[in-house]
Structures are given as C-alpha cells and as structure tokens.
Amino acid sequence: MARYEIADSSQGSFANADANAELFFQLGMKYSIGRDVSVDYVEAHKWFNLAAMRGNRAAVEYRQELAEEMSNVDIASAQRAARDYLSLH
C-alpha cells in the first residue's frame, strides 16, 4: 500500500533526496496519527527511519517517540521493513 501511495504522490522527483526525506516524513506522520489510514506504528517507524536516513531531523525525534511506545519485536519489524524497502528501490 505505501509503495502505491508514493507512486501517486505529487511531491516531486524521487531522485531528489530532500523530496524523498519530506515524502517519507509525511508518510510517517500519516501512519503515526492515522491520517486517512489506520494507525500503524510499525509502518510509521519504517517511514520515519527512511526519512531520518535522508537527513530529516524531525523524523529522528518522531521515530524515537514512537519507539518508546513499541515493543522490541515491532521495532525490529519496522527496521526490517525499511531495509526491505531500500533493497527494492
């Protein structure tokens, strides 16, 4: 589902790291607060992690806040999902 949303986004070129960081941050926000989707901390953590890797400082803070509410298993799942995303894109 998230891959489809990225493809439909009008946030600009995906070759641009800043655009990616902002887009990934917005996806993290979407899943963390349940904007038009069910709240999903694992999915939110994944997108915040990807945004943080591309330099979005706010994503680092939001990712940490989410991690405090998540189990170690959920955090590991989110990290695995972020790695999987990177290996496919």
Backbone atoms as SQL, in Angstrom:
CREATE TABLE atoms (id INTEGER PRIMARY KEY, chain TEXT, resi INTEGER, resn TEXT, atom TEXT, x REAL, y REAL, z REAL);
INSERT INTO atoms VALUES
  (1, 'A', 1, 'MET', 'N', 0.818, -1.192, 0.000),
  (2, 'A', 1, 'MET', 'CA', 0.000, 0.000, 0.000),
  (3, 'A', 1, 'MET', 'C', 0.860, 1.253, 0.000),
  (4, 'A', 2, 'ALA', 'N', 1.874, 1.317, 0.841),
  (5, 'A', 2, 'ALA', 'CA', 2.712, 2.506, 0.911),
  (6, 'A', 2, 'ALA', 'C', 3.425, 2.767, -0.407),
  (7, 'A', 3, 'ARG', 'N', 3.836, 1.702, -1.087),
  (8, 'A', 3, 'ARG', 'CA', 4.506, 1.881, -2.365),
  (9, 'A', 3, 'ARG', 'C', 3.581, 2.547, -3.367),
  (10, 'A', 4, 'TYR', 'N', 2.323, 2.157, -3.377),
  (11, 'A', 4, 'TYR', 'CA', 1.329, 2.765, -4.250),
  (12, 'A', 4, 'TYR', 'C', 1.168, 4.238, -3.930),
  (13, 'A', 5, 'GLU', 'N', 1.126, 4.578, -2.658),
  (14, 'A', 5, 'GLU', 'CA', 0.956, 5.971, -2.266),
  (15, 'A', 5, 'GLU', 'C', 2.140, 6.814, -2.727),
  (16, 'A', 6, 'ILE', 'N', 3.327, 6.279, -2.621),
  (17, 'A', 6, 'ILE', 'CA', 4.492, 7.026, -3.063),
  (18, 'A', 6, 'ILE', 'C', 4.413, 7.272, -4.562),
  (19, 'A', 7, 'ALA', 'N', 4.041, 6.275, -5.306),
  (20, 'A', 7, 'ALA', 'CA', 3.960, 6.424, -6.753),
  (21, 'A', 7, 'ALA', 'C', 2.934, 7.472, -7.150),
  (22, 'A', 8, 'ASP', 'N', 1.878, 7.646, -6.359),
  (23, 'A', 8, 'ASP', 'CA', 0.840, 8.612, -6.686),
  (24, 'A', 8, 'ASP', 'C', 1.097, 10.001, -6.108),
  (25, 'A', 9, 'SER', 'N', 2.144, 10.150, -5.356),
  (26, 'A', 9, 'SER', 'CA', 2.400, 11.427, -4.705),
  (27, 'A', 9, 'SER', 'C', 2.811, 12.474, -5.723),
  (28, 'A', 10, 'SER', 'N', 2.448, 13.708, -5.436),
  (29, 'A', 10, 'SER', 'CA', 2.850, 14.810, -6.306),
  (30, 'A', 10, 'SER', 'C', 3.969, 15.606, -5.655),
  (31, 'A', 11, 'GLN', 'N', 4.769, 14.962, -4.828),
  (32, 'A', 11, 'GLN', 'CA', 5.818, 15.633, -4.067),
  (33, 'A', 11, 'GLN', 'C', 7.088, 15.880, -4.874),
  (34, 'A', 12, 'GLY', 'N', 7.133, 15.566, -6.133),
  (35, 'A', 12, 'GLY', 'CA', 8.305, 15.856, -6.933),
  (36, 'A', 12, 'GLY', 'C', 9.096, 14.616, -7.265),
  (37, 'A', 13, 'SER', 'N', 10.320, 14.845, -7.712),
  (38, 'A', 13, 'SER', 'CA', 11.181, 13.764, -8.174),
  (39, 'A', 13, 'SER', 'C', 11.699, 12.917, -7.026),
  (40, 'A', 14, 'PHE', 'N', 11.698, 11.612, -7.228),
  (41, 'A', 14, 'PHE', 'CA', 12.219, 10.718, -6.214),
  (42, 'A', 14, 'PHE', 'C', 13.739, 10.643, -6.267),
  (43, 'A', 15, 'ALA', 'N', 14.331, 11.175, -7.288),
  (44, 'A', 15, 'ALA', 'CA', 15.787, 11.215, -7.357),
  (45, 'A', 15, 'ALA', 'C', 16.336, 12.249, -6.391),
  (46, 'A', 16, 'ASN', 'N', 15.522, 13.173, -5.969),
  (47, 'A', 16, 'ASN', 'CA', 15.920, 14.238, -5.058),
  (48, 'A', 16, 'ASN', 'C', 15.827, 13.747, -3.620),
  (49, 'A', 17, 'ALA', 'N', 16.952, 13.681, -2.914),
  (50, 'A', 17, 'ALA', 'CA', 16.972, 13.161, -1.541),
  (51, 'A', 17, 'ALA', 'C', 16.105, 13.994, -0.609),
  (52, 'A', 18, 'ASP', 'N', 16.095, 15.320, -0.783),
  (53, 'A', 18, 'ASP', 'CA', 15.267, 16.169, 0.074),
  (54, 'A', 18, 'ASP', 'C', 13.794, 15.872, -0.134),
  (55, 'A', 19, 'ALA', 'N', 13.386, 15.679, -1.380),
  (56, 'A', 19, 'ALA', 'CA', 11.987, 15.343, -1.657),
  (57, 'A', 19, 'ALA', 'C', 11.651, 13.996, -1.031),
  (58, 'A', 20, 'ASN', 'N', 12.561, 13.031, -1.142),
  (59, 'A', 20, 'ASN', 'CA', 12.345, 11.733, -0.504),
  (60, 'A', 20, 'ASN', 'C', 12.203, 11.882, 0.998),
  (61, 'A', 21, 'ALA', 'N', 13.087, 12.638, 1.610),
  (62, 'A', 21, 'ALA', 'CA', 13.054, 12.806, 3.059),
  (63, 'A', 21, 'ALA', 'C', 11.721, 13.397, 3.499),
  (64, 'A', 22, 'GLU', 'N', 11.265, 14.406, 2.806),
  (65, 'A', 22, 'GLU', 'CA', 9.996, 15.039, 3.176),
  (66, 'A', 22, 'GLU', 'C', 8.821, 14.105, 2.921),
  (67, 'A', 23, 'LEU', 'N', 8.833, 13.429, 1.802),
  (68, 'A', 23, 'LEU', 'CA', 7.761, 12.499, 1.479),
  (69, 'A', 23, 'LEU', 'C', 7.717, 11.357, 2.488),
  (70, 'A', 24, 'PHE', 'N', 8.876, 10.798, 2.808),
  (71, 'A', 24, 'PHE', 'CA', 8.928, 9.714, 3.786),
  (72, 'A', 24, 'PHE', 'C', 8.457, 10.207, 5.156),
  (73, 'A', 25, 'PHE', 'N', 8.843, 11.435, 5.519),
  (74, 'A', 25, 'PHE', 'CA', 8.391, 12.005, 6.784),
  (75, 'A', 25, 'PHE', 'C', 6.867, 12.127, 6.803),
  (76, 'A', 26, 'GLN', 'N', 6.294, 12.617, 5.725),
  (77, 'A', 26, 'GLN', 'CA', 4.838, 12.757, 5.650),
  (78, 'A', 26, 'GLN', 'C', 4.137, 11.397, 5.748),
  (79, 'A', 27, 'LEU', 'N', 4.724, 10.374, 5.147),
  (80, 'A', 27, 'LEU', 'CA', 4.148, 9.029, 5.277),
  (81, 'A', 27, 'LEU', 'C', 4.235, 8.553, 6.728),
  (82, 'A', 28, 'GLY', 'N', 5.341, 8.850, 7.395),
  (83, 'A', 28, 'GLY', 'CA', 5.461, 8.510, 8.812),
  (84, 'A', 28, 'GLY', 'C', 4.389, 9.190, 9.635),
  (85, 'A', 29, 'MET', 'N', 4.149, 10.457, 9.355),
  (86, 'A', 29, 'MET', 'CA', 3.097, 11.198, 10.069),
  (87, 'A', 29, 'MET', 'C', 1.733, 10.568, 9.795),
  (88, 'A', 30, 'LYS', 'N', 1.496, 10.237, 8.556),
  (89, 'A', 30, 'LYS', 'CA', 0.211, 9.658, 8.167),
  (90, 'A', 30, 'LYS', 'C', -0.100, 8.409, 8.981),
  (91, 'A', 31, 'TYR', 'N', 0.882, 7.512, 9.085),
  (92, 'A', 31, 'TYR', 'CA', 0.644, 6.266, 9.805),
  (93, 'A', 31, 'TYR', 'C', 0.706, 6.446, 11.322),
  (94, 'A', 32, 'SER', 'N', 1.440, 7.432, 11.802),
  (95, 'A', 32, 'SER', 'CA', 1.539, 7.612, 13.252),
  (96, 'A', 32, 'SER', 'C', 0.274, 8.226, 13.849),
  (97, 'A', 33, 'ILE', 'N', -0.421, 9.030, 13.069),
  (98, 'A', 33, 'ILE', 'CA', -1.641, 9.661, 13.592),
  (99, 'A', 33, 'ILE', 'C', -2.915, 9.114, 12.959),
  (100, 'A', 34, 'GLY', 'N', -2.757, 8.246, 11.969),
  (101, 'A', 34, 'GLY', 'CA', -3.931, 7.652, 11.339),
  (102, 'A', 34, 'GLY', 'C', -4.654, 8.579, 10.393),
  (103, 'A', 35, 'ARG', 'N', -3.896, 9.374, 9.664),
  (104, 'A', 35, 'ARG', 'CA', -4.486, 10.291, 8.682),
  (105, 'A', 35, 'ARG', 'C', -4.846, 9.505, 7.424),
  (106, 'A', 36, 'ASP', 'N', -6.137, 9.242, 7.243),
  (107, 'A', 36, 'ASP', 'CA', -6.672, 8.506, 6.088),
  (108, 'A', 36, 'ASP', 'C', -6.301, 7.021, 6.067),
  (109, 'A', 37, 'VAL', 'N', -5.656, 6.545, 7.118),
  (110, 'A', 37, 'VAL', 'CA', -5.302, 5.126, 7.264),
  (111, 'A', 37, 'VAL', 'C', -5.436, 4.758, 8.735),
  (112, 'A', 38, 'SER', 'N', -5.395, 3.478, 9.024),
  (113, 'A', 38, 'SER', 'CA', -5.368, 3.050, 10.422),
  (114, 'A', 38, 'SER', 'C', -3.999, 3.374, 11.011),
  (115, 'A', 39, 'VAL', 'N', -3.970, 3.735, 12.279),
  (116, 'A', 39, 'VAL', 'CA', -2.696, 3.969, 12.954),
  (117, 'A', 39, 'VAL', 'C', -1.877, 2.689, 12.901),
  (118, 'A', 40, 'ASP', 'N', -0.628, 2.811, 12.493),
  (119, 'A', 40, 'ASP', 'CA', 0.264, 1.665, 12.379),
  (120, 'A', 40, 'ASP', 'C', 1.673, 2.135, 12.744),
  (121, 'A', 41, 'TYR', 'N', 2.075, 1.895, 13.999),
  (122, 'A', 41, 'TYR', 'CA', 3.369, 2.367, 14.472),
  (123, 'A', 41, 'TYR', 'C', 4.538, 1.709, 13.754),
  (124, 'A', 42, 'VAL', 'N', 4.394, 0.465, 13.366),
  (125, 'A', 42, 'VAL', 'CA', 5.475, -0.212, 12.643),
  (126, 'A', 42, 'VAL', 'C', 5.698, 0.480, 11.299),
  (127, 'A', 43, 'GLU', 'N', 4.624, 0.730, 10.588),
  (128, 'A', 43, 'GLU', 'CA', 4.727, 1.410, 9.291),
  (129, 'A', 43, 'GLU', 'C', 5.243, 2.837, 9.475),
  (130, 'A', 44, 'ALA', 'N', 4.759, 3.534, 10.481),
  (131, 'A', 44, 'ALA', 'CA', 5.222, 4.896, 10.747),
  (132, 'A', 44, 'ALA', 'C', 6.712, 4.911, 11.061),
  (133, 'A', 45, 'HIS', 'N', 7.157, 4.000, 11.908),
  (134, 'A', 45, 'HIS', 'CA', 8.570, 3.922, 12.280),
  (135, 'A', 45, 'HIS', 'C', 9.420, 3.667, 11.036),
  (136, 'A', 46, 'LYS', 'N', 8.951, 2.786, 10.171),
  (137, 'A', 46, 'LYS', 'CA', 9.673, 2.496, 8.924),
  (138, 'A', 46, 'LYS', 'C', 9.885, 3.776, 8.129),
  (139, 'A', 47, 'TRP', 'N', 8.814, 4.543, 7.913),
  (140, 'A', 47, 'TRP', 'CA', 8.931, 5.757, 7.095),
  (141, 'A', 47, 'TRP', 'C', 9.754, 6.829, 7.786),
  (142, 'A', 48, 'PHE', 'N', 9.620, 6.964, 9.108),
  (143, 'A', 48, 'PHE', 'CA', 10.466, 7.922, 9.834),
  (144, 'A', 48, 'PHE', 'C', 11.930, 7.507, 9.742),
  (145, 'A', 49, 'ASN', 'N', 12.196, 6.217, 9.806),
  (146, 'A', 49, 'ASN', 'CA', 13.567, 5.724, 9.685),
  (147, 'A', 49, 'ASN', 'C', 14.149, 6.089, 8.319),
  (148, 'A', 50, 'LEU', 'N', 13.384, 5.874, 7.268),
  (149, 'A', 50, 'LEU', 'CA', 13.842, 6.208, 5.922),
  (150, 'A', 50, 'LEU', 'C', 14.045, 7.716, 5.767),
  (151, 'A', 51, 'ALA', 'N', 13.141, 8.500, 6.330),
  (152, 'A', 51, 'ALA', 'CA', 13.283, 9.961, 6.271),
  (153, 'A', 51, 'ALA', 'C', 14.530, 10.409, 7.039),
  (154, 'A', 52, 'ALA', 'N', 14.757, 9.816, 8.200),
  (155, 'A', 52, 'ALA', 'CA', 15.933, 10.160, 9.010),
  (156, 'A', 52, 'ALA', 'C', 17.218, 9.823, 8.260),
  (157, 'A', 53, 'MET', 'N', 17.222, 8.707, 7.575),
  (158, 'A', 53, 'MET', 'CA', 18.401, 8.307, 6.804),
  (159, 'A', 53, 'MET', 'C', 18.714, 9.304, 5.694),
  (160, 'A', 54, 'ARG', 'N', 17.710, 10.035, 5.263),
  (161, 'A', 54, 'ARG', 'CA', 17.899, 11.020, 4.197),
  (162, 'A', 54, 'ARG', 'C', 18.024, 12.437, 4.742),
  (163, 'A', 55, 'GLY', 'N', 18.206, 12.545, 6.060),
  (164, 'A', 55, 'GLY', 'CA', 18.538, 13.834, 6.646),
  (165, 'A', 55, 'GLY', 'C', 17.414, 14.608, 7.305),
  (166, 'A', 56, 'ASN', 'N', 16.227, 14.041, 7.414),
  (167, 'A', 56, 'ASN', 'CA', 15.126, 14.755, 8.063),
  (168, 'A', 56, 'ASN', 'C', 15.276, 14.634, 9.579),
  (169, 'A', 57, 'ARG', 'N', 15.649, 15.725, 10.225),
  (170, 'A', 57, 'ARG', 'CA', 15.925, 15.710, 11.671),
  (171, 'A', 57, 'ARG', 'C', 14.676, 15.485, 12.507),
  (172, 'A', 58, 'ALA', 'N', 13.551, 16.004, 12.060),
  (173, 'A', 58, 'ALA', 'CA', 12.302, 15.803, 12.809),
  (174, 'A', 58, 'ALA', 'C', 11.942, 14.319, 12.842),
  (175, 'A', 59, 'ALA', 'N', 12.252, 13.607, 11.774),
  (176, 'A', 59, 'ALA', 'CA', 11.947, 12.178, 11.711),
  (177, 'A', 59, 'ALA', 'C', 12.688, 11.407, 12.796),
  (178, 'A', 60, 'VAL', 'N', 13.901, 11.841, 13.118),
  (179, 'A', 60, 'VAL', 'CA', 14.679, 11.188, 14.177),
  (180, 'A', 60, 'VAL', 'C', 13.925, 11.285, 15.500),
  (181, 'A', 61, 'GLU', 'N', 13.405, 12.457, 15.788),
  (182, 'A', 61, 'GLU', 'CA', 12.674, 12.674, 17.045),
  (183, 'A', 61, 'GLU', 'C', 11.364, 11.880, 17.075),
  (184, 'A', 62, 'TYR', 'N', 10.616, 11.924, 16.005),
  (185, 'A', 62, 'TYR', 'CA', 9.345, 11.203, 15.957),
  (186, 'A', 62, 'TYR', 'C', 9.571, 9.694, 16.023),
  (187, 'A', 63, 'ARG', 'N', 10.607, 9.221, 15.360),
  (188, 'A', 63, 'ARG', 'CA', 10.937, 7.793, 15.406),
  (189, 'A', 63, 'ARG', 'C', 11.240, 7.367, 16.840),
  (190, 'A', 64, 'GLN', 'N', 11.987, 8.183, 17.558),
  (191, 'A', 64, 'GLN', 'CA', 12.318, 7.870, 18.954),
  (192, 'A', 64, 'GLN', 'C', 11.066, 7.862, 19.826),
  (193, 'A', 65, 'GLU', 'N', 10.189, 8.831, 19.638),
  (194, 'A', 65, 'GLU', 'CA', 8.937, 8.869, 20.412),
  (195, 'A', 65, 'GLU', 'C', 8.103, 7.622, 20.154),
  (196, 'A', 66, 'LEU', 'N', 8.009, 7.226, 18.904),
  (197, 'A', 66, 'LEU', 'CA', 7.258, 6.010, 18.572),
  (198, 'A', 66, 'LEU', 'C', 7.899, 4.785, 19.204),
  (199, 'A', 67, 'ALA', 'N', 9.213, 4.709, 19.143),
  (200, 'A', 67, 'ALA', 'CA', 9.922, 3.545, 19.678),
  (201, 'A', 67, 'ALA', 'C', 9.625, 3.343, 21.160),
  (202, 'A', 68, 'GLU', 'N', 9.393, 4.423, 21.873),
  (203, 'A', 68, 'GLU', 'CA', 9.080, 4.325, 23.297),
  (204, 'A', 68, 'GLU', 'C', 7.720, 3.667, 23.539),
  (205, 'A', 69, 'GLU', 'N', 6.872, 3.671, 22.523),
  (206, 'A', 69, 'GLU', 'CA', 5.537, 3.071, 22.622),
  (207, 'A', 69, 'GLU', 'C', 5.465, 1.676, 21.997),
  (208, 'A', 70, 'MET', 'N', 6.578, 1.234, 21.412),
  (209, 'A', 70, 'MET', 'CA', 6.587, -0.019, 20.650),
  (210, 'A', 70, 'MET', 'C', 7.373, -1.100, 21.381),
  (211, 'A', 71, 'SER', 'N', 7.050, -2.345, 21.078),
  (212, 'A', 71, 'SER', 'CA', 7.829, -3.470, 21.602),
  (213, 'A', 71, 'SER', 'C', 9.115, -3.613, 20.776),
  (214, 'A', 72, 'ASN', 'N', 10.083, -4.315, 21.329),
  (215, 'A', 72, 'ASN', 'CA', 11.319, -4.579, 20.590),
  (216, 'A', 72, 'ASN', 'C', 11.048, -5.357, 19.308),
  (217, 'A', 73, 'VAL', 'N', 10.076, -6.253, 19.355),
  (218, 'A', 73, 'VAL', 'CA', 9.703, -7.032, 18.170),
  (219, 'A', 73, 'VAL', 'C', 9.150, -6.110, 17.088),
  (220, 'A', 74, 'ASP', 'N', 8.301, -5.158, 17.472),
  (221, 'A', 74, 'ASP', 'CA', 7.743, -4.217, 16.498),
  (222, 'A', 74, 'ASP', 'C', 8.824, -3.310, 15.907),
  (223, 'A', 75, 'ILE', 'N', 9.747, -2.871, 16.743),
  (224, 'A', 75, 'ILE', 'CA', 10.842, -2.022, 16.249),
  (225, 'A', 75, 'ILE', 'C', 11.689, -2.802, 15.244),
  (226, 'A', 76, 'ALA', 'N', 12.005, -4.042, 15.580),
  (227, 'A', 76, 'ALA', 'CA', 12.784, -4.877, 14.663),
  (228, 'A', 76, 'ALA', 'C', 12.039, -5.078, 13.354),
  (229, 'A', 77, 'SER', 'N', 10.735, -5.258, 13.436),
  (230, 'A', 77, 'SER', 'CA', 9.916, -5.423, 12.229),
  (231, 'A', 77, 'SER', 'C', 9.956, -4.166, 11.370),
  (232, 'A', 78, 'ALA', 'N', 9.871, -3.000, 11.997),
  (233, 'A', 78, 'ALA', 'CA', 9.928, -1.734, 11.262),
  (234, 'A', 78, 'ALA', 'C', 11.290, -1.546, 10.608),
  (235, 'A', 79, 'GLN', 'N', 12.353, -1.889, 11.321),
  (236, 'A', 79, 'GLN', 'CA', 13.688, -1.759, 10.749),
  (237, 'A', 79, 'GLN', 'C', 13.885, -2.711, 9.573),
  (238, 'A', 80, 'ARG', 'N', 13.361, -3.907, 9.710),
  (239, 'A', 80, 'ARG', 'CA', 13.435, -4.885, 8.616),
  (240, 'A', 80, 'ARG', 'C', 12.667, -4.372, 7.400),
  (241, 'A', 81, 'ALA', 'N', 11.491, -3.776, 7.647),
  (242, 'A', 81, 'ALA', 'CA', 10.683, -3.232, 6.544),
  (243, 'A', 81, 'ALA', 'C', 11.418, -2.093, 5.841),
  (244, 'A', 82, 'ALA', 'N', 12.121, -1.266, 6.601),
  (245, 'A', 82, 'ALA', 'CA', 12.892, -0.175, 5.993),
  (246, 'A', 82, 'ALA', 'C', 14.023, -0.741, 5.134),
  (247, 'A', 83, 'ARG', 'N', 14.713, -1.760, 5.631),
  (248, 'A', 83, 'ARG', 'CA', 15.776, -2.391, 4.847),
  (249, 'A', 83, 'ARG', 'C', 15.201, -3.027, 3.577),
  (250, 'A', 84, 'ASP', 'N', 14.064, -3.678, 3.723),
  (251, 'A', 84, 'ASP', 'CA', 13.425, -4.286, 2.552),
  (252, 'A', 84, 'ASP', 'C', 13.063, -3.234, 1.511),
  (253, 'A', 85, 'TYR', 'N', 12.541, -2.107, 1.971),
  (254, 'A', 85, 'TYR', 'CA', 12.202, -1.024, 1.053),
  (255, 'A', 85, 'TYR', 'C', 13.442, -0.569, 0.296),
  (256, 'A', 86, 'LEU', 'N', 14.529, -0.368, 1.031),
  (257, 'A', 86, 'LEU', 'CA', 15.762, 0.086, 0.399),
  (258, 'A', 86, 'LEU', 'C', 16.307, -0.913, -0.597),
  (259, 'A', 87, 'SER', 'N', 16.146, -2.191, -0.304),
  (260, 'A', 87, 'SER', 'CA', 16.677, -3.201, -1.227),
  (261, 'A', 87, 'SER', 'C', 15.860, -3.274, -2.516),
  (262, 'A', 88, 'LEU', 'N', 14.619, -2.821, -2.460),
  (263, 'A', 88, 'LEU', 'CA', 13.750, -2.851, -3.641),
  (264, 'A', 88, 'LEU', 'C', 13.791, -1.545, -4.442),
  (265, 'A', 89, 'HIS', 'N', 14.299, -0.483, -3.833),
  (266, 'A', 89, 'HIS', 'CA', 14.264, 0.829, -4.505),
  (267, 'A', 89, 'HIS', 'C', 15.619, 1.415, -4.617);
